[in-house]
Amino acid sequence: MTLEFTKLHGAGNDYIAIDGRGIERDWGALSKAMSVLAFGVGSDGIVLAQDSDIAQIRMRVYNPDGSEAEMSGNGIRLFAKFVIDRKFALPGDNGLTVETGGGVRIVWPTMEGDKMVAAKVAMGEPTFIPDEIPVNTAEIGDLEIIKDFPINAGGRDMKITCLAVGNPHAVVITEDPVEDFPLTDIGPHVEHHPLFPNRVNFEIVNVITRSQIRARIFERGAGETMSSGTGSTAAASAARAHGLVNNAVDVIVDGGILKISWDETGQAYLEGPAVEVFTGVWPD
């Protein structure tokens, strides 16, 4: 059976979108095959459309290693463009509701004609509670939050701040230039550190001003990416928890700029572009 797909990117974070409604197959294996450069399509994973009983549509996210992620901030924007442009589901007055592994999220699209070009996503309220991230509490004792917690990963000593924004993150805020950090070497050691039972996404951050930060991102199951919606949200939220930024922050990533803000309740919002690259057919 051949399978139609669409390649999209959001600030350089690229995903393959597939209409999986009514189709049963090993989606993790497909993500591994399609995500490979040269032999596949090349991507940071796939976003899969399925029917939902609690939202207008359901999104599932698979990493390049075949594992399933709870949530992707860039992925959900690209997913929303995929389903809205093809009219699989259309936003109402209160946006498009999407079921994810991290809960129901709302997407407010920016339209040009009948095409979505960008979106704002309600990312939920970031949680710093260890059991909700999750973190192996046997490793941290009775700490209520993990802020500037010392770890050694890959022979490097670091201080991490941990939180979840639908998926788990460990953030290092440093004064050393992030460009000099050996992220591809250290990232896998942080991802698989015994502190994190479900592995973790990892961000290294410079605070430039109170309204701008610079981040590099190592995604669980994918490696270093040009951008990440949840990673940018986590990086900005960690900086905010340290009192280093205001309630609206531009996050500079390798693929561009993503905007993070918070409302009076602590809910985080992500804004960024959504671009369709091409469509194709995957031969099985």
HELIX and SHEET records of a PDB file:
HELIX    1   1 TRP A   27  SER A   35  1                                   9    
HELIX    2   2 GLY A   73  ASP A   85  1                                  13    
HELIX    3   3 PRO A  130  GLU A  132  5                                   3    
HELIX    4   4 THR A  137  GLU A  139  5                                   3    
HELIX    5   5 VAL A  178  ASP A  180  5                                   3    
HELIX    6   6 LEU A  183  GLU A  191  1                                   9    
HELIX    7   7 GLY A  229  ALA A  241  1                                  13    
SHEET    1   A 6 GLU A  68  ALA A  69  0                                        
SHEET    2   A 6 ILE A  57  TYR A  62 -1                                        
SHEET    3   A 6 ILE A  46  GLN A  50 -1                                        
SHEET    4   A 6 ASN A  13  ASP A  19  1                                        
SHEET    5   A 6 LEU A   3  GLY A  10 -1                                        
SHEET    6   A 6 VAL A 275  TRP A 282 -1                                        
SHEET    1   B13 GLU A  68  ALA A  69  0                                        
SHEET    2   B13 ILE A  57  TYR A  62 -1                                        
SHEET    3   B13 LEU A  96  THR A 100  1                                        
SHEET    4   B13 GLY A 103  GLU A 112 -1                                        
SHEET    5   B13 LYS A 115  GLY A 124 -1                                        
SHEET    6   B13 ALA A 268  PRO A 273 -1                                        
SHEET    7   B13 GLY A 256  TRP A 262 -1                                        
SHEET    8   B13 ALA A 248  VAL A 253 -1                                        
SHEET    9   B13 GLN A 212  GLU A 219  1                                        
SHEET   10   B13 ASN A 201  THR A 209 -1                                        
SHEET   11   B13 PRO A 168  ILE A 173  1                                        
SHEET   12   B13 ARG A 156  ALA A 164 -1                                        
SHEET   13   B13 PHE A 149  ALA A 153 -1                                        
SHEET    1   C10 GLU A  68  ALA A  69  0                                        
SHEET    2   C10 ILE A  57  TYR A  62 -1                                        
SHEET    3   C10 LEU A  96  THR A 100  1                                        
SHEET    4   C10 GLY A 103  GLU A 112 -1                                        
SHEET    5   C10 LYS A 115  GLY A 124 -1                                        
SHEET    6   C10 ALA A 268  PRO A 273 -1                                        
SHEET    7   C10 GLY A 256  TRP A 262 -1                                        
SHEET    8   C10 ALA A 248  VAL A 253 -1                                        
SHEET    9   C10 GLN A 212  GLU A 219  1                                        
SHEET   10   C10 GLY A 223  THR A 225 -1                                        
END                                                                             
